[in-house]
Structure formats: C-alpha cells, structure tokens
Amino acid sequence: MDFPVRVPVNEHIINMKGERVSATFFAPFDPTLEPFIRVSTGDYSATRWRRGRDNALASILCSVAHELVHYQQWLDGKYFCESEAVRGAAKRVREYAKTVRHP
C-alpha cells in the first residue's frame, strides 16, 4: 500500500466522545494537514493469554487495517463507509496471514 501522506500510528485510545475504543482515524478537512491513526495495544497481554498470540495480533492488525481503509477513503475524497472498512480490513488481514508462517 502506498502512503502519499504520512500517517503516524499511536496507541493511546479515547475518542472525541470520551469512549474507550480499539482504533481511530483522524482525517483533517485540510488535505495539506497530516492525518493520524491511533490503535490500542494495551490489552495485548491479556488478550494473548485469553485468545492466543495469533488471535491477539490479528485483532490489532485488523484495527490497523480498518483505519487504513478510512485513510484510503480520505485520500480518495470519499465519505467514510464502515461496511467497506470492515470488509477491506478482513481482506487485508487474510492476505497478510497468507504471507506469514504460523508456528
């Protein structure tokens, strides 16, 4: 995936409504300003213990992939479509999983 506009990814997540969320994408109205993605990773250890390493990592990767779909929508000047982000994230994680050797 190309990144024509830099998009930093951070890990501290409380959205603008004060809600605890797994990920957010900030899309400035001004396309000359830098967007950013925030992804929660603080529960990785607990999730790994409950669901296993691969599932814990897949959860984080899916959040990143979901927000990257919103990034692409922003670059293309589209309205954000959650169903497109959910489908696109799942597709990207499946594609990535094919490239990784599993223990």
Backbone torsions as a table, in degrees:
resi	resn	phi	psi	omega
1	MET	NA	135.4	176.9
2	ASP	-84.8	149.0	177.6
3	PHE	-126.8	80.3	-178.1
4	PRO	-67.6	-24.1	174.0
5	VAL	-120.1	124.6	-179.9
6	ARG	-54.6	137.4	178.8
7	VAL	-135.6	96.5	179.2
8	PRO	-66.3	152.0	176.8
9	VAL	-119.0	124.8	-180.0
10	ASN	-116.1	169.7	-174.4
11	GLU	-114.5	-7.9	-178.2
12	HIS	-89.3	121.2	-170.8
13	ILE	-128.2	104.7	163.0
14	ILE	-136.4	120.9	-174.8
15	ASN	-76.5	179.5	-175.7
16	MET	-64.6	-20.7	177.8
17	LYS	-87.3	-0.9	-178.7
18	GLY	84.3	11.3	-178.5
19	GLU	-88.6	145.0	174.2
20	ARG	-81.7	122.8	-176.4
21	VAL	-133.1	164.2	-178.9
22	SER	-82.9	-25.3	-178.8
23	ALA	-164.5	153.9	174.3
24	THR	-143.6	157.0	173.2
25	PHE	-127.0	124.9	175.5
26	PHE	-99.0	120.8	-178.3
27	ALA	-116.9	103.9	179.2
28	PRO	-68.1	148.5	176.8
29	PHE	-67.0	-31.1	-179.8
30	ASP	-85.7	112.1	-176.5
31	PRO	-67.5	-7.1	176.1
32	THR	-86.0	-11.2	177.4
33	LEU	-90.3	151.8	-176.0
34	GLU	-82.6	129.8	173.6
35	PRO	-79.1	173.9	171.9
36	PHE	-153.1	155.0	178.7
37	ILE	-115.5	137.4	172.8
38	ARG	-120.5	131.7	-178.8
39	VAL	-131.6	128.0	179.6
40	SER	-75.4	127.7	176.1
41	THR	-125.6	1.7	-174.4
42	GLY	-65.2	-22.6	-179.4
43	ASP	-98.3	13.8	-177.3
44	TYR	-55.8	-48.4	-176.6
45	SER	-60.7	-45.9	-179.8
46	ALA	-65.9	-41.1	179.3
47	THR	-66.5	-39.6	178.1
48	ARG	-61.5	-42.1	180.0
49	TRP	-64.5	-42.3	-177.5
50	ARG	-76.9	-42.2	-169.4
51	ARG	-116.6	-7.3	-179.2
52	GLY	95.7	157.9	-175.4
53	ARG	-58.4	-51.3	-176.0
54	ASP	-61.8	-42.1	179.5
55	ASN	-68.0	-37.4	178.1
56	ALA	-64.7	-44.7	178.0
57	LEU	-66.9	-39.6	179.0
58	ALA	-62.3	-36.0	178.0
59	SER	-62.1	-44.8	178.2
60	ILE	-66.7	-45.4	179.3
61	LEU	-61.2	-37.8	179.2
62	CYS	-65.6	-39.4	177.1
63	SER	-63.3	-44.0	178.4
64	VAL	-62.5	-47.1	-178.7
65	ALA	-61.5	-39.7	178.7
66	HIS	-59.6	-47.0	-178.6
67	GLU	-70.3	-30.2	175.9
68	LEU	-66.9	-31.0	174.0
69	VAL	-64.4	-42.8	176.5
70	HIS	-62.7	-38.5	176.3
71	TYR	-58.2	-46.7	179.7
72	GLN	-64.3	-39.7	176.8
73	GLN	-60.7	-42.1	179.4
74	TRP	-63.5	-45.8	178.6
75	LEU	-58.8	-38.2	-177.8
76	ASP	-82.6	-1.6	-179.9
77	GLY	71.2	24.1	-179.9
78	LYS	-91.1	159.5	168.5
79	TYR	-71.2	149.5	179.4
80	PHE	-73.0	130.4	179.8
81	CYS	-119.9	110.4	-177.5
82	GLU	-63.4	-40.7	-178.8
83	SER	-64.5	-37.0	176.1
84	GLU	-65.3	-38.8	179.7
85	ALA	-67.2	-40.0	179.3
86	VAL	-65.1	-48.1	179.6
87	ARG	-64.5	-45.2	-178.7
88	GLY	-64.0	-39.0	178.8
89	ALA	-65.0	-45.8	-179.9
90	ALA	-61.2	-41.2	179.5
91	LYS	-63.6	-45.1	-179.0
92	ARG	-65.2	-39.2	179.3
93	VAL	-67.3	-40.7	176.7
94	ARG	-61.4	-43.3	178.7
95	GLU	-62.3	-43.3	178.5
96	TYR	-63.1	-42.4	-178.1
97	ALA	-59.3	-30.7	178.6
98	LYS	-67.7	-22.6	-176.9
99	THR	-93.1	-6.7	-173.8
100	VAL	-108.9	134.7	176.4
101	ARG	-80.1	128.9	180.0
102	HIS	-98.8	138.7	-179.5
103	PRO	-67.4	NA	NA
